[in-house]
Amino acid sequence: MSFLLDPKYWKIAFQFTESDLIPALLFALAVILLLWWFLLVCHRVIIPKPSKKQPELPEPQGPFPPVSIVVSAHNEYQNLEQNLDSWLQQDYPEFEVVVIDDRSTDDSHLVLLRKSQEDAKLKIVHLDPDYVRNGGKKLALTLGFKKAQFHNFILTDADCQPASDQWLKHMCQEFKPGIDLVIAPSPLRVKPGFLGGVIHFETLLTHLHFLGWALRRSPYMGLGRNLAYTRQAYDRVGGFSEHHHIPAGDDDLFVQSTSNDSNTAVVLRSEAFTSSPGARNWKAYTKQKMRHLWVGKMYPSSVGRKLSLFPLSQLALFVSLIFWWVQSAGWVYPALATILSFTSLWIIFHRKGKQLGMTQFNRLFPIHLAFYSLWYLYMGVRVFFTRRIVW
């Protein structure tokens, strides 16, 4: 370690020559792109919390229109047993819960029948697997909407739990004149480990994008596990007819078909969150990610440009830093640039992840960031050459 005391060593380490100029400029460009992404999208997603001046957040204000909670369930006996009460016991003046038993072969119908006898707010639509061989979630939802007696729908999944009994109030208070869609966060619950960190990082990035762009009056998707819209909006675009041939897209493609710059509201109160379990293993996660990316091929080019800002800035950052380390005679300046950029991103994602309840990636953030970049590239290439996806 005696070389650390040698002035010549530090003189070389601090060298900034012409060979550093181009990598430094590339790094500056990458930082500008990341800053642009942050100011344009990310920083708008702020979850309100009580403060010293205002120790309590304002309660949701009516009038609260009647609403139908619509849930499609396929072999979800355990989830229905666990979550039905959290929907039926919402603190809301007038609502119903419509569950579509979509060709289940387990005991889902038994728990639904028992619960419907206990609570008249539960309505059941049964699709017999012996007669309905092909359908999918869009058919199930379509039949559920026909069964629903109210003109405002809120969608969630059988494995989803609302964060509070005020969920419906926070979501449905946004149904004001001119508002047809309401979107809100839906974090995932994951187990400790590297996979959990990858899922949280990817889900957080997805949330920052679709919530941030919606807050900029440019919505392009919502999550089917926490999405509300009016029957009028559904009928105006012919339901799912524009993309009925695609097994998925009941949330993102539907939002793209019916949203505009003034008819979509965003709810960021934590009481309006829903949560569901993430993929349990790499096989399930890979299959899920393939489906999502495959449906993304159907997105219009304008949406693709919105979603490309962060990956492009991230790629520019990695390339500039690698180039700088290779070209530079010294190591101090590229080291400072690396520490500065990764620390800044770490702070941003840590804060946003904490607000949205997705923090599993925090300890290994640089590794997750690098891994996800390579993983996303690999999955994107696979999807590009995939013509059909099995659901």
TISE-104946 format. One record per residue (C-alpha): x, y, z; residue in three letters; chain; residue number from 0. Coordinates in nm, 2 decimals, always signed. Example, Ala and Ser with C-alpha at 12.3 -4.5 7.8 and 13.67 -1.06 7.14 Angstrom:
REM residues 2
LOVEX;+1.23;-0.45;+0.78;ALA;A;0
LOVEX;+1.37;-0.11;+0.71;SER;A;1
END
This chain:
REM residues 391
LOVEX;+0.00;+0.00;+0.00;MET;A;0
LOVEX;+0.31;+0.23;+0.00;SER;A;1
LOVEX;+0.22;+0.34;-0.36;PHE;A;2
LOVEX;-0.07;+0.54;-0.20;LEU;A;3
LOVEX;+0.19;+0.77;-0.05;LEU;A;4
LOVEX;+0.36;+0.83;-0.38;ASP;A;5
LOVEX;+0.28;+1.17;-0.53;PRO;A;6
LOVEX;+0.34;+1.04;-0.88;LYS;A;7
LOVEX;+0.06;+0.78;-0.84;TYR;A;8
LOVEX;-0.19;+1.04;-0.75;TRP;A;9
LOVEX;-0.07;+1.27;-1.02;LYS;A;10
LOVEX;-0.15;+1.00;-1.28;ILE;A;11
LOVEX;-0.48;+0.91;-1.10;ALA;A;12
LOVEX;-0.60;+1.27;-1.14;PHE;A;13
LOVEX;-0.50;+1.31;-1.50;GLN;A;14
LOVEX;-0.76;+1.45;-1.73;PHE;A;15
LOVEX;-0.64;+1.44;-2.09;THR;A;16
LOVEX;-0.79;+1.47;-2.44;GLU;A;17
LOVEX;-0.88;+1.10;-2.42;SER;A;18
LOVEX;-1.11;+1.18;-2.13;ASP;A;19
LOVEX;-1.30;+1.45;-2.32;LEU;A;20
LOVEX;-1.53;+1.24;-2.54;ILE;A;21
LOVEX;-1.63;+0.99;-2.26;PRO;A;22
LOVEX;-1.69;+1.29;-2.03;ALA;A;23
LOVEX;-1.92;+1.45;-2.29;LEU;A;24
LOVEX;-2.10;+1.12;-2.35;LEU;A;25
LOVEX;-2.15;+1.09;-1.97;PHE;A;26
LOVEX;-2.28;+1.44;-1.95;ALA;A;27
LOVEX;-2.53;+1.36;-2.23;LEU;A;28
LOVEX;-2.64;+1.04;-2.04;ALA;A;29
LOVEX;-2.69;+1.25;-1.73;VAL;A;30
LOVEX;-2.90;+1.51;-1.91;ILE;A;31
LOVEX;-3.12;+1.23;-2.06;LEU;A;32
LOVEX;-3.17;+1.08;-1.71;LEU;A;33
LOVEX;-3.24;+1.42;-1.56;LEU;A;34
LOVEX;-3.49;+1.48;-1.84;TRP;A;35
LOVEX;-3.66;+1.14;-1.77;TRP;A;36
LOVEX;-3.67;+1.22;-1.39;PHE;A;37
LOVEX;-3.82;+1.57;-1.44;LEU;A;38
LOVEX;-4.06;+1.46;-1.72;LEU;A;39
LOVEX;-4.20;+1.15;-1.56;VAL;A;40
LOVEX;-4.06;+1.01;-1.23;CYS;A;41
LOVEX;-4.07;+1.31;-1.00;HIS;A;42
LOVEX;-4.45;+1.35;-1.05;ARG;A;43
LOVEX;-4.53;+1.03;-0.88;VAL;A;44
LOVEX;-4.56;+1.14;-0.52;ILE;A;45
LOVEX;-4.76;+0.95;-0.26;ILE;A;46
LOVEX;-4.92;+1.20;-0.02;PRO;A;47
LOVEX;-4.84;+1.16;+0.35;LYS;A;48
LOVEX;-4.94;+1.35;+0.67;PRO;A;49
LOVEX;-4.71;+1.64;+0.77;SER;A;50
LOVEX;-4.65;+1.83;+1.09;LYS;A;51
LOVEX;-4.87;+2.12;+0.95;LYS;A;52
LOVEX;-5.14;+1.87;+0.84;GLN;A;53
LOVEX;-5.12;+1.56;+1.07;PRO;A;54
LOVEX;-5.41;+1.40;+0.89;GLU;A;55
LOVEX;-5.48;+1.37;+0.52;LEU;A;56
LOVEX;-5.83;+1.48;+0.40;PRO;A;57
LOVEX;-6.09;+1.21;+0.39;GLU;A;58
LOVEX;-6.25;+1.12;+0.05;PRO;A;59
LOVEX;-6.54;+1.34;-0.04;GLN;A;60
LOVEX;-6.86;+1.24;-0.21;GLY;A;61
LOVEX;-7.09;+1.22;-0.38;PRO;A;62
LOVEX;-7.00;+0.85;-0.43;PHE;A;63
LOVEX;-7.17;+0.69;-0.73;PRO;A;64
LOVEX;-7.29;+0.33;-0.72;PRO;A;65
LOVEX;-7.02;+0.10;-0.84;VAL;A;66
LOVEX;-6.97;-0.26;-0.94;SER;A;67
LOVEX;-6.65;-0.44;-0.84;ILE;A;68
LOVEX;-6.58;-0.69;-1.12;VAL;A;69
LOVEX;-6.34;-0.98;-1.07;VAL;A;70
LOVEX;-6.26;-1.26;-1.31;SER;A;71
LOVEX;-6.15;-1.58;-1.13;ALA;A;72
LOVEX;-6.01;-1.91;-1.27;HIS;A;73
LOVEX;-5.94;-2.18;-1.02;ASN;A;74
LOVEX;-5.90;-1.92;-0.74;GLU;A;75
LOVEX;-6.06;-2.10;-0.45;TYR;A;76
LOVEX;-5.80;-2.01;-0.19;GLN;A;77
LOVEX;-5.77;-1.65;-0.31;ASN;A;78
LOVEX;-6.15;-1.61;-0.31;LEU;A;79
LOVEX;-6.17;-1.75;+0.04;GLU;A;80
LOVEX;-5.91;-1.51;+0.16;GLN;A;81
LOVEX;-6.01;-1.19;-0.03;ASN;A;82
LOVEX;-6.38;-1.19;-0.08;LEU;A;83
LOVEX;-6.45;-1.02;+0.26;ASP;A;84
LOVEX;-6.20;-0.74;+0.19;SER;A;85
LOVEX;-6.41;-0.64;-0.11;TRP;A;86
LOVEX;-6.75;-0.70;+0.05;LEU;A;87
LOVEX;-6.67;-0.51;+0.36;GLN;A;88
LOVEX;-6.57;-0.18;+0.19;GLN;A;89
LOVEX;-6.70;+0.13;+0.36;ASP;A;90
LOVEX;-6.91;+0.25;+0.07;TYR;A;91
LOVEX;-7.27;+0.35;+0.04;PRO;A;92
LOVEX;-7.39;+0.14;-0.26;GLU;A;93
LOVEX;-7.19;-0.12;-0.44;PHE;A;94
LOVEX;-7.19;-0.49;-0.55;GLU;A;95
LOVEX;-6.92;-0.75;-0.62;VAL;A;96
LOVEX;-6.95;-0.94;-0.94;VAL;A;97
LOVEX;-6.73;-1.25;-0.96;VAL;A;98
LOVEX;-6.70;-1.44;-1.29;ILE;A;99
LOVEX;-6.62;-1.80;-1.22;ASP;A;100
LOVEX;-6.43;-1.85;-1.54;ASP;A;101
LOVEX;-6.44;-2.23;-1.61;ARG;A;102
LOVEX;-6.29;-2.32;-1.27;SER;A;103
LOVEX;-6.24;-2.69;-1.20;THR;A;104
LOVEX;-6.17;-2.64;-0.83;ASP;A;105
LOVEX;-6.41;-2.55;-0.54;ASP;A;106
LOVEX;-6.44;-2.19;-0.64;SER;A;107
LOVEX;-6.81;-2.22;-0.70;HIS;A;108
LOVEX;-6.86;-2.35;-0.34;LEU;A;109
LOVEX;-6.70;-2.06;-0.17;VAL;A;110
LOVEX;-6.88;-1.82;-0.40;LEU;A;111
LOVEX;-7.22;-1.98;-0.34;LEU;A;112
LOVEX;-7.17;-1.98;+0.04;ARG;A;113
LOVEX;-7.06;-1.61;+0.04;LYS;A;114
LOVEX;-7.35;-1.51;-0.18;SER;A;115
LOVEX;-7.59;-1.66;+0.07;GLN;A;116
LOVEX;-7.42;-1.46;+0.35;GLU;A;117
LOVEX;-7.40;-1.13;+0.16;ASP;A;118
LOVEX;-7.65;-1.02;-0.11;ALA;A;119
LOVEX;-7.39;-0.78;-0.26;LYS;A;120
LOVEX;-7.21;-1.07;-0.41;LEU;A;121
LOVEX;-7.33;-1.16;-0.77;LYS;A;122
LOVEX;-7.19;-1.47;-0.95;ILE;A;123
LOVEX;-7.14;-1.54;-1.32;VAL;A;124
LOVEX;-7.06;-1.90;-1.39;HIS;A;125
LOVEX;-6.89;-2.01;-1.71;LEU;A;126
LOVEX;-6.92;-2.39;-1.73;ASP;A;127
LOVEX;-6.59;-2.55;-1.85;PRO;A;128
LOVEX;-6.79;-2.82;-2.03;ASP;A;129
LOVEX;-6.96;-2.57;-2.26;TYR;A;130
LOVEX;-6.72;-2.28;-2.27;VAL;A;131
LOVEX;-6.39;-2.42;-2.41;ARG;A;132
LOVEX;-6.23;-2.10;-2.53;ASN;A;133
LOVEX;-6.28;-1.76;-2.38;GLY;A;134
LOVEX;-6.02;-1.59;-2.17;GLY;A;135
LOVEX;-6.04;-1.29;-1.94;LYS;A;136
LOVEX;-6.20;-1.05;-2.19;LYS;A;137
LOVEX;-6.50;-1.28;-2.24;LEU;A;138
LOVEX;-6.53;-1.32;-1.86;ALA;A;139
LOVEX;-6.52;-0.95;-1.80;LEU;A;140
LOVEX;-6.76;-0.88;-2.08;THR;A;141
LOVEX;-7.02;-1.12;-1.92;LEU;A;142
LOVEX;-6.94;-0.96;-1.58;GLY;A;143
LOVEX;-7.02;-0.61;-1.72;PHE;A;144
LOVEX;-7.35;-0.74;-1.85;LYS;A;145
LOVEX;-7.44;-0.88;-1.51;LYS;A;146
LOVEX;-7.34;-0.56;-1.33;ALA;A;147
LOVEX;-7.63;-0.34;-1.24;GLN;A;148
LOVEX;-7.43;-0.02;-1.20;PHE;A;149
LOVEX;-7.26;+0.21;-1.46;HIS;A;150
LOVEX;-6.93;+0.24;-1.29;ASN;A;151
LOVEX;-6.69;-0.05;-1.28;PHE;A;152
LOVEX;-6.38;-0.11;-1.07;ILE;A;153
LOVEX;-6.16;-0.41;-1.17;LEU;A;154
LOVEX;-5.93;-0.61;-0.95;THR;A;155
LOVEX;-5.79;-0.97;-0.95;ASP;A;156
LOVEX;-5.89;-1.26;-0.73;ALA;A;157
LOVEX;-5.54;-1.26;-0.56;ASP;A;158
LOVEX;-5.56;-0.88;-0.49;CYS;A;159
LOVEX;-5.62;-0.73;-0.15;GLN;A;160
LOVEX;-5.72;-0.36;-0.11;PRO;A;161
LOVEX;-5.51;-0.16;+0.13;ALA;A;162
LOVEX;-5.80;-0.04;+0.33;SER;A;163
LOVEX;-6.18;-0.03;+0.35;ASP;A;164
LOVEX;-6.16;+0.32;+0.20;GLN;A;165
LOVEX;-6.03;+0.18;-0.13;TRP;A;166
LOVEX;-6.36;+0.22;-0.31;LEU;A;167
LOVEX;-6.42;+0.57;-0.18;LYS;A;168
LOVEX;-6.08;+0.70;-0.29;HIS;A;169
LOVEX;-6.11;+0.55;-0.64;MET;A;170
LOVEX;-6.48;+0.64;-0.71;CYS;A;171
LOVEX;-6.47;+0.99;-0.58;GLN;A;172
LOVEX;-6.28;+1.06;-0.90;GLU;A;173
LOVEX;-6.58;+0.98;-1.12;PHE;A;174
LOVEX;-6.66;+1.34;-1.19;LYS;A;175
LOVEX;-6.81;+1.49;-1.51;PRO;A;176
LOVEX;-6.56;+1.43;-1.80;GLY;A;177
LOVEX;-6.37;+1.15;-1.61;ILE;A;178
LOVEX;-6.41;+0.81;-1.76;ASP;A;179
LOVEX;-6.10;+0.62;-1.63;LEU;A;180
LOVEX;-5.93;+0.60;-1.29;VAL;A;181
LOVEX;-5.59;+0.44;-1.25;ILE;A;182
LOVEX;-5.40;+0.37;-0.93;ALA;A;183
LOVEX;-5.09;+0.17;-0.80;PRO;A;184
LOVEX;-5.09;-0.20;-0.73;SER;A;185
LOVEX;-4.76;-0.31;-0.57;PRO;A;186
LOVEX;-4.66;-0.67;-0.56;LEU;A;187
LOVEX;-4.57;-0.88;-0.26;ARG;A;188
LOVEX;-4.25;-1.08;-0.30;VAL;A;189
LOVEX;-4.03;-1.30;-0.10;LYS;A;190
LOVEX;-3.68;-1.20;+0.00;PRO;A;191
LOVEX;-3.41;-1.29;-0.25;GLY;A;192
LOVEX;-3.27;-1.18;-0.59;PHE;A;193
LOVEX;-3.58;-1.27;-0.79;LEU;A;194
LOVEX;-3.80;-1.06;-0.55;GLY;A;195
LOVEX;-3.56;-0.77;-0.61;GLY;A;196
LOVEX;-3.59;-0.80;-0.98;VAL;A;197
LOVEX;-3.97;-0.81;-0.97;ILE;A;198
LOVEX;-3.99;-0.51;-0.74;HIS;A;199
LOVEX;-3.75;-0.31;-0.96;PHE;A;200
LOVEX;-3.93;-0.39;-1.28;GLU;A;201
LOVEX;-4.27;-0.33;-1.12;THR;A;202
LOVEX;-4.16;+0.00;-0.97;LEU;A;203
LOVEX;-4.02;+0.12;-1.31;LEU;A;204
LOVEX;-4.35;+0.02;-1.47;THR;A;205
LOVEX;-4.54;+0.22;-1.21;HIS;A;206
LOVEX;-4.32;+0.53;-1.25;LEU;A;207
LOVEX;-4.38;+0.52;-1.62;HIS;A;208
LOVEX;-4.76;+0.47;-1.65;PHE;A;209
LOVEX;-4.84;+0.69;-1.34;LEU;A;210
LOVEX;-4.60;+0.96;-1.44;GLY;A;211
LOVEX;-4.72;+0.98;-1.80;TRP;A;212
LOVEX;-5.09;+0.98;-1.69;ALA;A;213
LOVEX;-5.01;+1.27;-1.45;LEU;A;214
LOVEX;-4.87;+1.45;-1.76;ARG;A;215
LOVEX;-5.21;+1.40;-1.93;ARG;A;216
LOVEX;-5.07;+1.13;-2.15;SER;A;217
LOVEX;-5.21;+0.80;-2.02;PRO;A;218
LOVEX;-5.12;+0.48;-2.20;TYR;A;219
LOVEX;-5.20;+0.20;-1.95;MET;A;220
LOVEX;-5.34;+0.10;-1.62;GLY;A;221
LOVEX;-5.33;-0.22;-1.42;LEU;A;222
LOVEX;-5.62;-0.46;-1.44;GLY;A;223
LOVEX;-5.58;-0.53;-1.07;ARG;A;224
LOVEX;-5.67;-0.17;-0.98;ASN;A;225
LOVEX;-5.85;+0.01;-1.26;LEU;A;226
LOVEX;-6.19;+0.18;-1.28;ALA;A;227
LOVEX;-6.39;+0.31;-1.57;TYR;A;228
LOVEX;-6.75;+0.39;-1.67;THR;A;229
LOVEX;-6.98;+0.18;-1.88;ARG;A;230
LOVEX;-7.01;+0.48;-2.11;GLN;A;231
LOVEX;-6.63;+0.46;-2.18;ALA;A;232
LOVEX;-6.65;+0.08;-2.23;TYR;A;233
LOVEX;-6.95;+0.11;-2.47;ASP;A;234
LOVEX;-6.79;+0.40;-2.66;ARG;A;235
LOVEX;-6.51;+0.19;-2.79;VAL;A;236
LOVEX;-6.71;-0.13;-2.83;GLY;A;237
LOVEX;-6.56;-0.29;-2.52;GLY;A;238
LOVEX;-6.26;-0.51;-2.61;PHE;A;239
LOVEX;-6.35;-0.54;-2.98;SER;A;240
LOVEX;-6.05;-0.35;-3.11;GLU;A;241
LOVEX;-5.82;-0.62;-2.96;HIS;A;242
LOVEX;-6.04;-0.92;-2.90;HIS;A;243
LOVEX;-5.81;-1.14;-3.10;HIS;A;244
LOVEX;-5.53;-1.08;-2.84;ILE;A;245
LOVEX;-5.56;-1.29;-2.52;PRO;A;246
LOVEX;-5.43;-1.00;-2.30;ALA;A;247
LOVEX;-5.46;-0.62;-2.32;GLY;A;248
LOVEX;-5.78;-0.59;-2.11;ASP;A;249
LOVEX;-5.61;-0.31;-1.92;ASP;A;250
LOVEX;-5.33;-0.14;-2.12;ASP;A;251
LOVEX;-5.47;-0.18;-2.47;LEU;A;252
LOVEX;-5.82;-0.08;-2.34;PHE;A;253
LOVEX;-5.68;+0.23;-2.17;VAL;A;254
LOVEX;-5.50;+0.33;-2.50;GLN;A;255
LOVEX;-5.83;+0.29;-2.69;SER;A;256
LOVEX;-6.04;+0.50;-2.46;THR;A;257
LOVEX;-5.82;+0.75;-2.28;SER;A;258
LOVEX;-5.73;+1.10;-2.38;ASN;A;259
LOVEX;-5.56;+1.40;-2.22;ASP;A;260
LOVEX;-5.86;+1.50;-2.00;SER;A;261
LOVEX;-6.07;+1.19;-1.92;ASN;A;262
LOVEX;-5.82;+1.00;-1.69;THR;A;263
LOVEX;-5.77;+1.05;-1.32;ALA;A;264
LOVEX;-5.48;+0.92;-1.11;VAL;A;265
LOVEX;-5.52;+0.82;-0.74;VAL;A;266
LOVEX;-5.20;+0.81;-0.54;LEU;A;267
LOVEX;-5.33;+0.77;-0.18;ARG;A;268
LOVEX;-5.19;+0.46;-0.02;SER;A;269
LOVEX;-5.54;+0.37;+0.10;GLU;A;270
LOVEX;-5.64;+0.31;-0.26;ALA;A;271
LOVEX;-5.36;+0.07;-0.34;PHE;A;272
LOVEX;-5.42;-0.30;-0.40;THR;A;273
LOVEX;-5.15;-0.56;-0.36;SER;A;274
LOVEX;-5.10;-0.91;-0.50;SER;A;275
LOVEX;-4.83;-1.17;-0.49;PRO;A;276
LOVEX;-4.55;-1.16;-0.75;GLY;A;277
LOVEX;-4.42;-1.46;-0.95;ALA;A;278
LOVEX;-4.29;-1.74;-0.72;ARG;A;279
LOVEX;-4.01;-1.86;-0.94;ASN;A;280
LOVEX;-3.80;-1.76;-1.25;TRP;A;281
LOVEX;-4.01;-1.98;-1.48;LYS;A;282
LOVEX;-4.33;-1.80;-1.39;ALA;A;283
LOVEX;-4.17;-1.46;-1.40;TYR;A;284
LOVEX;-4.02;-1.52;-1.74;THR;A;285
LOVEX;-4.35;-1.64;-1.88;LYS;A;286
LOVEX;-4.53;-1.34;-1.73;GLN;A;287
LOVEX;-4.27;-1.10;-1.87;LYS;A;288
LOVEX;-4.29;-1.26;-2.22;MET;A;289
LOVEX;-4.67;-1.20;-2.22;ARG;A;290
LOVEX;-4.63;-0.84;-2.12;HIS;A;291
LOVEX;-4.36;-0.76;-2.37;LEU;A;292
LOVEX;-4.55;-0.95;-2.65;TRP;A;293
LOVEX;-4.86;-0.73;-2.59;VAL;A;294
LOVEX;-4.63;-0.43;-2.59;GLY;A;295
LOVEX;-4.56;-0.50;-2.96;LYS;A;296
LOVEX;-4.92;-0.39;-3.02;MET;A;297
LOVEX;-4.85;-0.04;-2.86;TYR;A;298
LOVEX;-4.85;+0.26;-3.10;PRO;A;299
LOVEX;-4.52;+0.41;-3.18;SER;A;300
LOVEX;-4.60;+0.72;-2.97;SER;A;301
LOVEX;-4.61;+0.50;-2.66;VAL;A;302
LOVEX;-4.29;+0.32;-2.76;GLY;A;303
LOVEX;-4.11;+0.66;-2.77;ARG;A;304
LOVEX;-4.23;+0.74;-2.42;LYS;A;305
LOVEX;-4.11;+0.41;-2.28;LEU;A;306
LOVEX;-3.77;+0.43;-2.46;SER;A;307
LOVEX;-3.64;+0.74;-2.27;LEU;A;308
LOVEX;-3.52;+0.55;-1.96;PHE;A;309
LOVEX;-3.36;+0.25;-2.14;PRO;A;310
LOVEX;-3.18;+0.48;-2.39;LEU;A;311
LOVEX;-3.05;+0.71;-2.11;SER;A;312
LOVEX;-2.95;+0.40;-1.91;GLN;A;313
LOVEX;-2.77;+0.25;-2.21;LEU;A;314
LOVEX;-2.59;+0.58;-2.28;ALA;A;315
LOVEX;-2.48;+0.59;-1.91;LEU;A;316
LOVEX;-2.33;+0.24;-1.92;PHE;A;317
LOVEX;-2.16;+0.29;-2.25;VAL;A;318
LOVEX;-2.01;+0.63;-2.15;SER;A;319
LOVEX;-1.88;+0.49;-1.82;LEU;A;320
LOVEX;-1.73;+0.18;-1.98;ILE;A;321
LOVEX;-1.57;+0.39;-2.25;PHE;A;322
LOVEX;-1.43;+0.63;-2.00;TRP;A;323
LOVEX;-1.27;+0.36;-1.79;TRP;A;324
LOVEX;-1.11;+0.21;-2.09;VAL;A;325
LOVEX;-0.99;+0.54;-2.24;GLN;A;326
LOVEX;-0.88;+0.73;-1.93;SER;A;327
LOVEX;-0.52;+0.73;-1.81;ALA;A;328
LOVEX;-0.63;+0.81;-1.46;GLY;A;329
LOVEX;-0.91;+0.65;-1.26;TRP;A;330
LOVEX;-1.04;+0.92;-1.03;VAL;A;331
LOVEX;-1.27;+1.10;-1.27;TYR;A;332
LOVEX;-1.44;+0.80;-1.41;PRO;A;333
LOVEX;-1.47;+0.66;-1.06;ALA;A;334
LOVEX;-1.64;+0.98;-0.94;LEU;A;335
LOVEX;-1.87;+0.98;-1.24;ALA;A;336
LOVEX;-1.97;+0.61;-1.17;THR;A;337
LOVEX;-2.03;+0.68;-0.80;ILE;A;338
LOVEX;-2.22;+1.00;-0.87;LEU;A;339
LOVEX;-2.45;+0.85;-1.13;SER;A;340
LOVEX;-2.53;+0.52;-0.95;PHE;A;341
LOVEX;-2.58;+0.69;-0.61;THR;A;342
LOVEX;-2.82;+0.94;-0.76;SER;A;343
LOVEX;-3.03;+0.67;-0.93;LEU;A;344
LOVEX;-3.01;+0.47;-0.61;TRP;A;345
LOVEX;-3.16;+0.75;-0.41;ILE;A;346
LOVEX;-3.43;+0.82;-0.66;ILE;A;347
LOVEX;-3.54;+0.45;-0.68;PHE;A;348
LOVEX;-3.51;+0.40;-0.31;HIS;A;349
LOVEX;-3.74;+0.70;-0.23;ARG;A;350
LOVEX;-4.00;+0.61;-0.50;LYS;A;351
LOVEX;-3.98;+0.24;-0.40;GLY;A;352
LOVEX;-4.04;+0.32;-0.04;LYS;A;353
LOVEX;-4.35;+0.53;-0.13;GLN;A;354
LOVEX;-4.50;+0.26;-0.34;LEU;A;355
LOVEX;-4.41;-0.03;-0.11;GLY;A;356
LOVEX;-4.15;-0.19;-0.34;MET;A;357
LOVEX;-3.81;-0.19;-0.18;THR;A;358
LOVEX;-3.67;-0.55;-0.22;GLN;A;359
LOVEX;-3.40;-0.43;-0.47;PHE;A;360
LOVEX;-3.25;-0.16;-0.24;ASN;A;361
LOVEX;-2.95;-0.34;-0.10;ARG;A;362
LOVEX;-2.82;-0.46;-0.43;LEU;A;363
LOVEX;-2.95;-0.18;-0.65;PHE;A;364
LOVEX;-2.65;-0.14;-0.88;PRO;A;365
LOVEX;-2.65;-0.52;-0.95;ILE;A;366
LOVEX;-3.03;-0.52;-1.01;HIS;A;367
LOVEX;-3.00;-0.22;-1.24;LEU;A;368
LOVEX;-2.73;-0.38;-1.45;ALA;A;369
LOVEX;-2.90;-0.72;-1.45;PHE;A;370
LOVEX;-3.24;-0.58;-1.55;TYR;A;371
LOVEX;-3.08;-0.40;-1.84;SER;A;372
LOVEX;-2.93;-0.72;-1.98;LEU;A;373
LOVEX;-3.24;-0.92;-1.89;TRP;A;374
LOVEX;-3.47;-0.67;-2.06;TYR;A;375
LOVEX;-3.25;-0.68;-2.37;LEU;A;376
LOVEX;-3.26;-1.06;-2.38;TYR;A;377
LOVEX;-3.63;-1.08;-2.33;MET;A;378
LOVEX;-3.69;-0.81;-2.59;GLY;A;379
LOVEX;-3.50;-1.01;-2.85;VAL;A;380
LOVEX;-3.69;-1.32;-2.77;ARG;A;381
LOVEX;-4.03;-1.15;-2.79;VAL;A;382
LOVEX;-3.93;-0.98;-3.12;PHE;A;383
LOVEX;-3.88;-1.33;-3.28;PHE;A;384
LOVEX;-4.19;-1.48;-3.11;THR;A;385
LOVEX;-4.51;-1.49;-3.32;ARG;A;386
LOVEX;-4.74;-1.64;-3.07;ARG;A;387
LOVEX;-4.75;-1.65;-2.69;ILE;A;388
LOVEX;-4.91;-1.93;-2.49;VAL;A;389
LOVEX;-5.12;-1.79;-2.19;TRP;A;390
END
